[in-house]
Amino acid sequence: MAKKLSRQVEDYIITDILPVEKGNFFSNRFFYQFLIDSDIDNFKIDNDNFYTSLFNRGFHASPLKFKTKNREGFREIGILNPISMIESFYFISSCGNNIIDSIQKNNKYSIRVPYKYKSLLYKYNSGKSVYYSNEEERQQLLISLESSGTFYRHKPYKILTKYLKGEKNLFQNDKYSFFIKFDIENFFGSIYTHTYNWLVTNNPLDAIKLKNMKSIYTTIDGFLQNINGAKTNGIVVGPELSRLLAEFLLVNIEQKIDVEIISKGFTWHKDYEISRFVDDYYLYTNDESVAEIILSIFKANFNEYNLKINDSKTKRLKTSDFTNKVINECSIITNDYIIPIFEVDSPSRHFYSSVRNKVQILINEIGEKERVSSYMLSTIVRKIENVKDMAEKINKKELTNLCFYLVSLNPNYNSIQKLVTICNNLLKFENFDKEYIEHAIYRFSDKIFNSYINDWINFLIFIGIEDINISKEFEDKFISSYLSDKDNIEPKSVAGLLIYLKISENKIDRSDYYEKINNLVRENIKIINKNEFFLDKNCWWIIIFSNCPYSEFYALKREIDLFLNQLKIKNASEKKDLGQNVKAMTLEFLLSGQGFIEWEFSNKDIYSKYYFYTRKRTLFNPDMFDPLEISY
């Protein structure tokens, strides 16, 4: 009988603090292992001043910010600074259980509630004494954990679609005659860190009284400032950690709202029901006037915490008139036109034009092209990963064009990840011609390779790995324009471009690009404030390029090492506290030759180790664990 395996709190560093949109070549795995080897949880902490020693100004640090496309245009995603990653570990270690318990105890509306995992199939319950039979297996497990894991499981629904298609939502639509859907405008960006103090004072002016109290609310306030460059307005968007703390905030606000609703004489499960997924609210009643009163209570209470309901997206509908038209219509198209592509008795092998026309008609009728694209791409991903014997009968050219067309409707990070998965599977088919992908790229390039480089950089690297031909002219069109975009350029995406350039340098001379990138990195390093290194957003040019192994960057690497050694000496000369120890540990890691970028991200098997299956998270490769021999 297999032994039950347990999770360690250090795992939070690799599961919940990186955004999904981080890029495949950015990884916490090496930092995670470095911290475990360094006995991160054995750092001396002043128990008498536990909270003040942990979550103070010594941990101020700037995240790496980048833009990604969404329905409203774009949103800004953040990757936590390395010292913020460590502070997050301390935060969850000291406060995580209390936060989870509080959410579960006080929740009434949320349908995405975090619960502690009791076990996970990769750890044996023997402290840190975990050994793998070889390094490849260990890394494979960590890749899966980083790509698919969350430290907490979420019940009853992890994704919104499950609720909308599930029994609970169906019951609410049957029981009630009217509902209002609303959300909070710019939710994460609108959270003011001090509002966590206001939760206990109910008066912003009184929050100052909590300044030196050992309060979880004060701790969250300070912690959120620390990990977001000392800012009080807005919290870092992207990490699961942010969603956890946002959940804690809303559950606390909703307690006050609930008391006010009850004071109006309204009874839960009789007069109204509310389901909330993150900041999406579904308010059900049998009386429109009751719904409007409850909505006004939400508005008034949110205003007290600097939050505002998005009136432009608020929808009022009779449940009898409500049908999830996107899902229903997409189901019809996929069942009638897409799924048959993968069946033996497919009625037609020439399907691209007919499916495209059906999709376009649907979008013209109801809009929602993002959801239509996501639904159909997900269907294709599921089907193509299970296709074996039928592979030779599929019209692969038509399927390739269809997938690229669907991505062109909604060229964001998630849809392009699905495209990578699909193309990777197509290339495994016998008699598949790479020209199908090359022609599709040429056909849809202007729509897919948009201004949000983070959305498509993984696909570009995939193109390089698989030796898919694109012209130098085509390449210059989007690479040169990005490298000259001073307002939006950021080091992680530059690193991704560099990985692609190295992979494909056998085809085209890259010396001009190498020179540009060298100069770009140097320019940004020159303006770093050494006295506030981790708080200076330009520190990321050091963090990202500290372990670049390419020969064209040896001189730059020596300059970075000199810079880091000077910081190390400076840090050692300052008064020792936990913050200084954390900074010293981080500098040691950056000087170790390890880092956060996988510069040799060119192994063709890399995409078989983890899948881009769902909208929000990747999934484990179910076949991965069978051959592994984990020893203790």
Secondary structure per residue as TSV (DSSP state, phi and psi in degrees):
chain	resnum	aa	ss	phi	psi
A	1	M	-	360.0	132.7
A	2	A	-	-66.0	140.1
A	3	K	-	-74.7	144.4
A	4	K	-	-75.6	132.8
A	5	L	B	-104.5	145.1
A	6	S	-	-118.0	155.9
A	7	R	-	-93.8	153.2
A	8	Q	-	-110.1	149.6
A	9	V	G	-65.6	-26.3
A	10	E	G	-59.4	-23.9
A	11	D	G	-61.6	-19.9
A	12	Y	H	-56.9	-32.1
A	13	I	H	-63.6	-31.3
A	14	I	H	-100.5	-10.3
A	15	T	H	-107.4	-44.6
A	16	D	T	-116.0	-0.4
A	17	I	S	-110.1	-1.9
A	18	L	S	-103.1	138.1
A	19	P	-	-72.6	154.4
A	20	V	G	-56.7	-35.0
A	21	E	G	-83.5	20.6
A	22	K	G	-63.8	-25.2
A	23	G	-	98.1	139.4
A	24	N	T	-64.9	-25.2
A	25	F	T	-89.3	-5.5
A	26	F	B	-98.6	129.1
A	27	S	-	-144.1	146.9
A	28	N	S	-95.8	0.3
A	29	R	H	-61.1	-42.3
A	30	F	H	-74.3	-35.9
A	31	F	H	-66.9	-42.1
A	32	Y	H	-56.7	-49.1
A	33	Q	H	-67.1	-37.5
A	34	F	H	-61.1	-42.9
A	35	L	H	-67.9	-39.9
A	36	I	H	-63.3	-44.7
A	37	D	H	-64.5	-24.8
A	38	S	T	-90.1	5.6
A	39	D	T	55.2	56.2
A	40	I	G	-55.8	-35.0
A	41	D	G	-82.7	1.1
A	42	N	G	-103.9	8.2
A	43	F	S	-61.3	139.7
A	44	K	-	-71.1	125.3
A	45	I	-	-120.7	133.4
A	46	D	-	-70.1	101.1
A	47	N	G	-63.2	-28.1
A	48	D	G	-71.9	-27.0
A	49	N	G	-126.9	50.0
A	50	F	H	-54.8	-56.1
A	51	Y	H	-70.6	-41.1
A	52	T	H	-69.8	-29.6
A	53	S	H	-76.6	-28.7
A	54	L	H	-83.4	-52.9
A	55	F	S	-109.8	64.3
A	56	N	S	-119.2	-175.2
A	57	R	G	-63.5	-18.4
A	58	G	G	-63.9	-14.0
A	59	F	G	-104.1	7.6
A	60	H	-	-58.3	129.5
A	61	A	-	-157.5	152.2
A	62	S	-	-99.0	131.9
A	63	P	-	-76.0	164.2
A	64	L	E	-88.0	119.3
A	65	K	E	-104.2	139.3
A	66	F	E	-150.0	162.0
A	67	K	E	-102.4	146.2
A	68	T	E	-138.3	151.0
A	69	K	E	-76.3	140.9
A	70	N	E	-141.9	-172.7
A	71	R	T	-63.2	-35.2
A	72	E	T	-82.3	-4.7
A	73	G	E	133.2	-77.8
A	74	F	E	-153.4	163.2
A	75	R	E	-133.1	154.6
A	76	E	E	-98.2	119.8
A	77	I	E	-100.3	148.6
A	78	G	E	-125.5	138.5
A	79	I	E	-105.4	126.4
A	80	L	-	-65.4	142.2
A	81	N	-	-60.1	149.0
A	82	P	H	-52.4	-40.8
A	83	I	H	-71.5	-25.3
A	84	S	H	-71.7	-32.5
A	85	M	H	-60.8	-44.2
A	86	I	H	-65.8	-44.3
A	87	E	H	-61.6	-35.1
A	88	S	H	-62.4	-39.1
A	89	F	H	-60.3	-47.5
A	90	Y	H	-62.4	-39.6
A	91	F	H	-62.5	-48.9
A	92	I	H	-67.7	-36.9
A	93	S	H	-60.7	-39.9
A	94	S	H	-92.5	-30.8
A	95	C	H	-120.3	-15.0
A	96	G	H	-56.3	-48.1
A	97	N	H	-63.3	-40.4
A	98	N	H	-64.1	-39.8
A	99	I	H	-65.9	-47.1
A	100	I	H	-60.8	-46.3
A	101	D	H	-61.8	-41.0
A	102	S	H	-64.6	-43.0
A	103	I	H	-61.7	-47.7
A	104	Q	H	-64.6	-39.9
A	105	K	H	-69.6	-38.3
A	106	N	H	-104.0	-4.7
A	107	N	-	-71.8	140.1
A	108	K	S	-130.9	-33.1
A	109	Y	S	-103.5	-33.1
A	110	S	B	-67.0	138.7
A	111	I	S	-113.0	12.8
A	112	R	E	-130.6	74.2
A	113	V	E	-98.4	129.5
A	114	P	E	-76.6	139.9
A	115	Y	E	-132.3	147.6
A	116	K	E	-71.4	136.3
A	117	Y	-	-75.1	134.2
A	118	K	S	-88.5	-24.4
A	119	S	-	-157.3	163.4
A	120	L	-	-152.7	137.7
A	121	L	T	-77.4	60.1
A	122	Y	T	-155.4	-5.6
A	123	K	-	-121.5	139.1
A	124	Y	B	-99.7	140.7
A	125	N	S	-75.9	72.0
A	126	S	S	-141.6	48.3
A	127	G	T	63.2	-130.6
A	128	K	T	-97.9	7.9
A	129	S	-	-81.0	72.7
A	130	V	-	-117.1	124.1
A	131	Y	E	-129.1	143.3
A	132	Y	E	-113.6	153.9
A	133	S	S	-64.4	-26.5
A	134	N	S	-158.6	167.6
A	135	E	H	-64.6	-37.4
A	136	E	H	-61.0	-42.5
A	137	E	H	-65.5	-42.4
A	138	R	H	-59.7	-46.6
A	139	Q	H	-65.7	-36.0
A	140	Q	H	-64.0	-41.1
A	141	L	H	-65.7	-42.1
A	142	L	H	-66.7	-36.3
A	143	I	H	-59.8	-45.3
A	144	S	H	-65.8	-41.0
A	145	L	H	-63.8	-45.1
A	146	E	H	-66.3	-37.9
A	147	S	H	-82.8	-29.3
A	148	S	H	-117.9	-14.2
A	149	G	-	-83.3	152.4
A	150	T	-	-130.7	149.5
A	151	F	S	-68.4	-34.5
A	152	Y	E	-111.7	146.1
A	153	R	E	-89.6	159.9
A	154	H	E	-124.2	130.1
A	155	K	E	-132.0	150.6
A	156	P	E	-81.5	-8.3
A	157	Y	-	-133.9	129.7
A	158	K	S	-89.0	-30.9
A	159	I	S	-125.3	149.6
A	160	L	H	-63.7	-37.0
A	161	T	H	-57.2	-36.8
A	162	K	H	-61.3	-38.2
A	163	Y	H	-69.0	-47.2
A	164	L	H	-63.3	-29.3
A	165	K	T	-97.8	-2.0
A	166	G	S	-93.8	177.7
A	167	E	H	-65.7	-38.6
A	168	K	H	-60.7	-47.6
A	169	N	H	-67.0	-37.8
A	170	L	H	-62.8	-43.5
A	171	F	H	-60.1	-44.7
A	172	Q	H	-63.3	-38.4
A	173	N	H	-69.4	-29.8
A	174	D	H	-76.3	-40.2
A	175	K	H	-77.2	-36.3
A	176	Y	-	-112.2	156.8
A	177	S	S	-102.0	-9.8
A	178	F	E	-148.3	144.3
A	179	F	E	-146.8	156.1
A	180	I	E	-121.9	128.2
A	181	K	E	-104.3	128.7
A	182	F	E	-147.4	161.8
A	183	D	E	-143.2	177.8
A	184	I	B	-97.8	128.5
A	185	E	T	-67.3	127.2
A	186	N	T	46.5	55.6
A	187	F	H	-54.0	-61.7
A	188	F	H	-64.9	-36.3
A	189	G	H	-71.6	-17.5
A	190	S	H	-94.5	-11.5
A	191	I	-	-70.1	120.3
A	192	Y	B	-93.4	123.1
A	193	T	T	-57.6	-32.1
A	194	H	T	-68.0	-14.2
A	195	T	H	-62.6	-24.3
A	196	Y	H	-64.9	-33.8
A	197	N	H	-70.3	-36.4
A	198	W	H	-64.0	-24.1
A	199	L	H	-58.0	-30.5
A	200	V	H	-99.2	-25.0
A	201	T	H	-90.7	-27.7
A	202	N	S	60.3	12.4
A	203	N	S	-150.0	114.8
A	204	P	G	-54.3	-34.8
A	205	L	G	-69.2	-23.6
A	206	D	G	-88.8	-7.5
A	207	A	G	-62.0	-28.2
A	208	I	G	-60.4	-25.3
A	209	K	G	-63.6	-21.3
A	210	L	G	-89.3	1.3
A	211	K	T	-50.1	-45.1
A	212	N	T	-109.6	14.9
A	213	M	S	-82.9	147.4
A	214	K	-	-81.0	68.4
A	215	S	-	-111.8	139.9
A	216	I	H	-63.4	-30.5
A	217	Y	H	-68.1	-44.2
A	218	T	H	-64.5	-38.6
A	219	T	H	-61.9	-46.2
A	220	I	H	-61.6	-43.1
A	221	D	H	-54.9	-53.9
A	222	G	H	-65.0	-41.2
A	223	F	H	-61.5	-46.6
A	224	L	H	-64.1	-35.1
A	225	Q	H	-65.9	-44.8
A	226	N	H	-57.9	-43.6
A	227	I	H	-83.9	-4.8
A	228	N	T	-122.3	40.7
A	229	G	T	66.5	32.5
A	230	A	T	69.3	15.7
A	231	K	-	-85.6	144.2
A	232	T	-	-99.7	-19.3
A	233	N	B	-96.1	117.5
A	234	G	-	86.0	153.2
A	235	I	-	-122.9	160.9
A	236	V	-	-61.5	128.3
A	237	V	S	-91.4	134.5
A	238	G	S	125.8	-54.9
A	239	P	-	-65.5	146.9
A	240	E	H	-60.4	-30.1
A	241	L	H	-53.8	-42.6
A	242	S	H	-64.8	-39.3
A	243	R	H	-64.8	-35.8
A	244	L	H	-62.0	-47.4
A	245	L	H	-73.0	-30.8
A	246	A	H	-66.2	-39.0
A	247	E	H	-61.8	-44.4
A	248	F	H	-59.2	-42.3
A	249	L	H	-63.2	-49.7
A	250	L	H	-67.0	-40.2
A	251	V	H	-59.1	-39.7
A	252	N	H	-68.3	-42.5
A	253	I	H	-64.5	-38.8
A	254	E	H	-66.7	-25.2
A	255	Q	H	-61.0	-44.3
A	256	K	H	-66.5	-41.8
A	257	I	H	-60.9	-43.5
A	258	D	H	-61.8	-41.3
A	259	V	H	-60.2	-41.6
A	260	E	H	-68.1	-39.7
A	261	I	H	-62.9	-45.1
A	262	I	H	-62.6	-36.0
A	263	S	H	-63.9	-20.3
A	264	K	T	-82.0	-3.4
A	265	G	T	91.4	10.2
A	266	F	-	-89.9	138.5
A	267	T	-	-110.3	130.0
A	268	W	B	-62.5	137.7
A	269	H	T	71.9	-0.5
A	270	K	T	-118.9	-58.5
A	271	D	T	-90.3	-24.5
A	272	Y	E	-162.1	159.9
A	273	E	E	-142.9	148.5
A	274	I	E	-132.6	131.5
A	275	S	E	-119.9	131.3
A	276	R	E	-123.8	130.1
A	277	F	E	-116.4	105.6
A	278	V	T	58.9	-102.5
A	279	D	T	-118.4	15.2
A	280	D	E	-93.2	119.8
A	281	Y	E	-107.5	139.9
A	282	Y	E	-125.2	107.1
A	283	L	E	-104.6	116.6
A	284	Y	E	-110.1	134.1
A	285	T	E	-147.7	173.4
A	286	N	S	-106.1	4.1
A	287	D	-	-138.3	117.4
A	288	E	H	-60.9	-35.5
A	289	S	H	-65.8	-36.0
A	290	V	H	-63.6	-43.7
A	291	A	H	-59.6	-41.8
A	292	E	H	-68.6	-36.6
A	293	I	H	-63.3	-45.9
A	294	I	H	-64.2	-41.0
A	295	L	H	-61.1	-40.9
A	296	S	H	-64.8	-34.1
A	297	I	H	-64.6	-43.4
A	298	F	H	-59.2	-47.4
A	299	K	H	-58.7	-46.9
A	300	A	H	-63.8	-42.9
A	301	N	H	-72.2	-39.2
A	302	F	H	-61.1	-39.8
A	303	N	H	-58.5	-33.3
A	304	E	H	-64.3	-20.5
A	305	Y	T	-114.1	23.8
A	306	N	T	61.6	26.9
A	307	L	-	-110.7	147.6
A	308	K	-	-136.4	131.7
A	309	I	B	-69.7	137.5
A	310	N	-	-81.7	97.4
A	311	D	G	-63.4	-33.8
A	312	S	G	-68.1	-22.1
A	313	K	G	-105.7	1.0
A	314	T	-	-74.2	128.2
A	315	K	E	-121.2	134.0
A	316	R	E	-115.9	120.9
A	317	L	E	-140.6	147.9
A	318	K	E	-78.7	136.5
A	319	T	G	-63.2	-27.4
A	320	S	G	-67.9	-24.0
A	321	D	G	-93.9	-6.1
A	322	F	-	-89.9	125.6
A	323	T	-	-136.8	142.3
A	324	N	-	-78.4	79.2
A	325	K	H	-62.3	-36.7
A	326	V	H	-59.6	-52.0
A	327	I	H	-63.8	-44.0
A	328	N	H	-62.7	-49.4
A	329	E	H	-68.9	-38.6
A	330	C	H	-63.6	-38.0
A	331	S	H	-60.8	-41.3
A	332	I	H	-62.5	-47.1
A	333	I	H	-64.7	-45.1
A	334	T	I	-65.7	-40.5
A	335	N	I	-68.3	-38.1
A	336	D	I	-86.6	-28.8
A	337	Y	I	-124.0	-35.6
A	338	I	I	-91.4	-49.7
A	339	I	G	-59.1	-40.0
A	340	P	G	-59.2	-21.2
A	341	I	G	-56.2	-34.6
A	342	F	G	-97.9	10.4
A	343	E	S	-106.3	155.5
A	344	V	T	-60.8	-44.7
A	345	D	T	-95.5	39.1
A	346	S	-	-56.5	129.0
A	347	P	S	-67.8	-25.0
A	348	S	-	-153.1	137.2
A	349	R	S	-92.7	-5.8
A	350	H	-	-111.9	91.7
A	351	F	-	-121.6	-11.6
A	352	Y	H	-57.5	-51.2
A	353	S	H	-63.3	-40.9
A	354	S	H	-67.3	-43.7
A	355	V	H	-65.5	-43.4
A	356	R	H	-58.5	-44.0
A	357	N	H	-63.5	-42.7
A	358	K	H	-62.5	-43.0
A	359	V	H	-64.1	-43.7
A	360	Q	H	-65.4	-39.3
A	361	I	H	-62.3	-44.0
A	362	L	H	-60.6	-45.1
A	363	I	H	-65.5	-40.1
A	364	N	H	-62.7	-32.4
A	365	E	H	-78.2	-45.1
A	366	I	H	-121.0	-5.0
A	367	G	-	71.0	-140.6
A	368	E	-	57.0	40.2
A	369	K	H	-63.1	-28.7
A	370	E	H	-63.2	-46.6
A	371	R	H	-69.4	-38.5
A	372	V	H	-60.3	-48.7
A	373	S	H	-59.3	-47.8
A	374	S	H	-61.0	-45.7
A	375	Y	H	-60.1	-47.7
A	376	M	H	-73.4	-37.2
A	377	L	H	-64.2	-39.9
A	378	S	H	-61.8	-39.6
A	379	T	H	-61.0	-45.6
A	380	I	H	-64.5	-41.2
A	381	V	H	-58.0	-47.8
A	382	R	H	-61.7	-41.9
A	383	K	H	-72.6	-43.9
A	384	I	H	-69.1	-27.3
A	385	E	T	-73.6	-14.2
A	386	N	T	-109.8	0.7
A	387	V	-	-77.8	129.1
A	388	K	-	-130.2	-80.9
A	389	D	T	-64.2	-26.4
A	390	M	T	-84.9	-3.9
A	391	A	G	-55.2	-41.2
A	392	E	G	-70.3	-18.6
A	393	K	G	-91.3	-9.0
A	394	I	S	-80.6	134.9
A	395	N	-	-75.6	96.4
A	396	K	H	-71.3	-30.9
A	397	K	H	-64.7	-45.8
A	398	E	H	-63.5	-42.7
A	399	L	H	-64.5	-41.0
A	400	T	H	-60.5	-47.8
A	401	N	H	-61.5	-40.0
A	402	L	H	-62.2	-44.7
A	403	C	H	-64.7	-43.7
A	404	F	H	-65.0	-38.1
A	405	Y	H	-61.9	-45.7
A	406	L	H	-61.9	-39.3
A	407	V	H	-65.6	-38.5
A	408	S	H	-62.7	-23.7
A	409	L	H	-70.5	-28.2
A	410	N	S	-150.6	69.8
A	411	P	-	-78.5	71.0
A	412	N	S	-111.7	-177.4
A	413	Y	H	-58.6	-46.9
A	414	N	H	-66.9	-42.0
A	415	S	H	-67.8	-36.7
A	416	I	H	-72.8	-31.6
A	417	Q	H	-61.4	-40.6
A	418	K	H	-63.8	-38.3
A	419	L	H	-62.3	-40.1
A	420	V	H	-59.3	-45.8
A	421	T	H	-60.8	-45.9
A	422	I	H	-63.2	-48.4
A	423	C	H	-63.0	-38.2
A	424	N	H	-61.3	-40.0
A	425	N	H	-72.1	-37.8
A	426	L	H	-60.7	-39.2
A	427	L	T	-67.2	-18.1
A	428	K	T	-79.6	-18.1
A	429	F	S	-71.0	139.9
A	430	E	T	-66.3	146.8
A	431	N	T	63.9	19.9
A	432	F	-	-84.4	128.6
A	433	D	-	-97.0	123.7
A	434	K	T	-58.1	-22.6
A	435	E	H	-61.1	-26.2
A	436	Y	H	-59.5	-44.3
A	437	I	H	-69.7	-41.5
A	438	E	H	-60.6	-44.4
A	439	H	H	-66.4	-39.3
A	440	A	H	-65.2	-39.9
A	441	I	H	-59.7	-47.8
A	442	Y	H	-60.8	-39.4
A	443	R	H	-68.7	-39.3
A	444	F	H	-114.6	8.8
A	445	S	H	-58.5	-41.1
A	446	D	H	-65.3	-24.2
A	447	K	H	-91.6	-29.9
A	448	I	H	-88.6	-45.6
A	449	F	S	-85.1	75.5
A	450	N	-	-89.7	-166.1
A	451	S	S	-75.7	-9.8
A	452	Y	-	-96.7	83.0
A	453	I	H	-60.0	-32.4
A	454	N	H	-61.0	-26.9
A	455	D	H	-69.7	-33.2
A	456	W	H	-117.0	2.5
A	457	I	H	-64.3	-34.7
A	458	N	H	-63.0	-37.3
A	459	F	H	-68.7	-38.9
A	460	L	H	-61.5	-43.2
A	461	I	H	-62.9	-39.9
A	462	F	H	-59.8	-42.3
A	463	I	H	-56.6	-44.4
A	464	G	H	-66.2	-44.1
A	465	I	H	-59.8	-41.7
A	466	E	T	-90.7	6.2
A	467	D	T	56.4	43.3
A	468	I	-	-85.5	126.9
A	469	N	-	-78.6	127.7
A	470	I	-	-133.3	149.2
A	471	S	-	-75.4	157.4
A	472	K	H	-62.5	-38.2
A	473	E	H	-60.9	-45.1
A	474	F	H	-63.4	-43.3
A	475	E	H	-62.2	-47.9
A	476	D	H	-58.5	-32.0
A	477	K	H	-56.1	-42.3
A	478	F	H	-105.2	-25.5
A	479	I	H	-75.9	-49.0
A	480	S	H	-62.5	-40.1
A	481	S	H	-63.8	-37.4
A	482	Y	H	-70.3	-45.3
A	483	L	H	-63.3	-20.5
A	484	S	T	-96.3	-0.8
A	485	D	-	-86.7	85.3
A	486	K	T	-62.9	-27.3
A	487	D	T	-78.2	-29.3
A	488	N	T	-116.0	-4.9
A	489	I	-	-68.9	140.4
A	490	E	-	-145.2	153.6
A	491	P	H	-66.1	-32.0
A	492	K	H	-64.7	-46.0
A	493	S	H	-68.0	-33.8
A	494	V	H	-61.8	-41.4
A	495	A	H	-61.2	-41.4
A	496	G	H	-60.9	-42.9
A	497	L	H	-61.0	-42.0
A	498	L	H	-63.9	-40.4
A	499	I	H	-58.8	-45.7
A	500	Y	H	-61.0	-45.2
A	501	L	H	-60.6	-41.0
A	502	K	H	-67.5	-40.4
A	503	I	H	-61.1	-37.3
A	504	S	T	-105.9	14.3
A	505	E	T	-70.5	-17.3
A	506	N	T	-67.6	-17.4
A	507	K	T	-96.7	-35.5
A	508	I	S	-137.4	139.9
A	509	D	-	-64.8	127.4
A	510	R	-	-109.0	3.6
A	511	S	H	-57.1	-35.7
A	512	D	H	-66.5	-40.3
A	513	Y	H	-68.5	-41.4
A	514	Y	H	-58.9	-42.0
A	515	E	H	-63.8	-44.3
A	516	K	H	-59.8	-44.7
A	517	I	H	-69.1	-40.9
A	518	N	H	-55.0	-49.1
A	519	N	H	-65.2	-39.1
A	520	L	H	-62.2	-46.6
A	521	V	H	-63.4	-46.0
A	522	R	H	-59.8	-43.0
A	523	E	H	-59.1	-40.7
A	524	N	H	-77.1	-30.3
A	525	I	H	-67.8	-37.4
A	526	K	H	-59.0	-30.6
A	527	I	T	-97.7	8.8
A	528	I	-	-71.2	135.6
A	529	N	-	-82.5	105.7
A	530	K	G	-65.6	-26.6
A	531	N	G	-72.9	-22.5
A	532	E	G	-131.0	52.8
A	533	F	G	-55.6	-53.9
A	534	F	G	-71.9	-18.9
A	535	L	G	-88.0	-18.5
A	536	D	S	-80.0	123.3
A	537	K	T	-61.3	-24.5
A	538	N	T	-73.3	-7.8
A	539	C	H	-59.4	-23.1
A	540	W	H	-65.7	-23.1
A	541	W	H	-67.2	-31.3
A	542	I	H	-74.5	-48.0
A	543	I	H	-59.6	-43.9
A	544	I	H	-71.6	-43.8
A	545	F	H	-97.7	7.2
A	546	S	T	-64.4	-26.9
A	547	N	T	-116.4	23.0
A	548	C	-	-65.7	120.5
A	549	P	-	-94.6	-2.7
A	550	Y	-	-70.5	138.2
A	551	S	G	-60.4	-32.7
A	552	E	G	-65.6	-11.0
A	553	F	G	-119.7	17.5
A	554	Y	H	-60.8	-44.7
A	555	A	H	-62.0	-42.8
A	556	L	H	-62.6	-41.3
A	557	K	H	-61.2	-40.3
A	558	R	H	-64.4	-39.9
A	559	E	H	-63.7	-41.0
A	560	I	H	-65.5	-42.8
A	561	D	H	-61.0	-42.1
A	562	L	H	-61.2	-44.2
A	563	F	H	-59.4	-47.2
A	564	L	H	-67.2	-38.3
A	565	N	H	-65.4	-36.5
A	566	Q	H	-64.7	-41.2
A	567	L	H	-63.5	-40.0
A	568	K	H	-61.7	-43.8
A	569	I	H	-64.1	-44.7
A	570	K	H	-61.3	-44.5
A	571	N	H	-64.1	-39.3
A	572	A	H	-65.7	-27.8
A	573	S	H	-80.5	-13.0
A	574	E	S	-89.1	162.6
A	575	K	-	-58.0	130.2
A	576	K	-	-76.2	128.7
A	577	D	-	-149.2	-177.3
A	578	L	H	-61.4	-41.3
A	579	G	H	-59.7	-43.3
A	580	Q	H	-65.9	-37.8
A	581	N	H	-63.6	-41.5
A	582	V	H	-64.0	-43.5
A	583	K	H	-63.4	-41.9
A	584	A	H	-61.5	-41.5
A	585	M	H	-63.4	-43.0
A	586	T	H	-65.5	-42.8
A	587	L	H	-62.8	-38.9
A	588	E	H	-61.4	-41.6
A	589	F	H	-63.1	-45.8
A	590	L	H	-65.1	-28.7
A	591	L	H	-85.1	-9.7
A	592	S	T	-76.3	-10.3
A	593	G	T	92.5	-7.6
A	594	Q	-	-88.9	-176.0
A	595	G	-	174.5	-162.9
A	596	F	S	-106.5	-9.6
A	597	I	B	-105.9	130.3
A	598	E	-	-89.7	88.8
A	599	W	T	-66.8	-24.0
A	600	E	T	-97.1	34.8
A	601	F	-	-75.4	71.0
A	602	S	-	-138.5	7.7
A	603	N	-	-72.4	124.6
A	604	K	T	-66.4	-19.5
A	605	D	T	-83.7	-3.5
A	606	I	G	-59.1	-37.0
A	607	Y	G	-77.7	-11.5
A	608	S	G	-84.6	-8.6
A	609	K	S	-87.0	-22.3
A	610	Y	E	-154.1	147.2
A	611	Y	E	-108.5	148.5
A	612	F	-	-105.2	82.5
A	613	Y	-	-101.3	-44.9
A	614	T	S	-106.1	172.5
A	615	R	S	-66.0	-37.6
A	616	K	S	-104.2	-32.9
A	617	R	-	-143.9	149.6
A	618	T	-	-77.7	167.3
A	619	L	E	-118.7	156.4
A	620	F	E	-62.9	143.5
A	621	N	-	-75.2	111.0
A	622	P	T	-64.3	-20.5
A	623	D	T	-87.1	-4.3
A	624	M	S	-71.8	-34.7
A	625	F	S	-80.1	-24.1
A	626	D	T	-55.7	-46.6
A	627	P	T	-82.3	-3.6
A	628	L	-	-77.7	138.0
A	629	E	-	-118.9	102.2
A	630	I	E	-95.3	124.5
A	631	S	E	-111.3	158.9
A	632	Y	-	-124.3	360.0
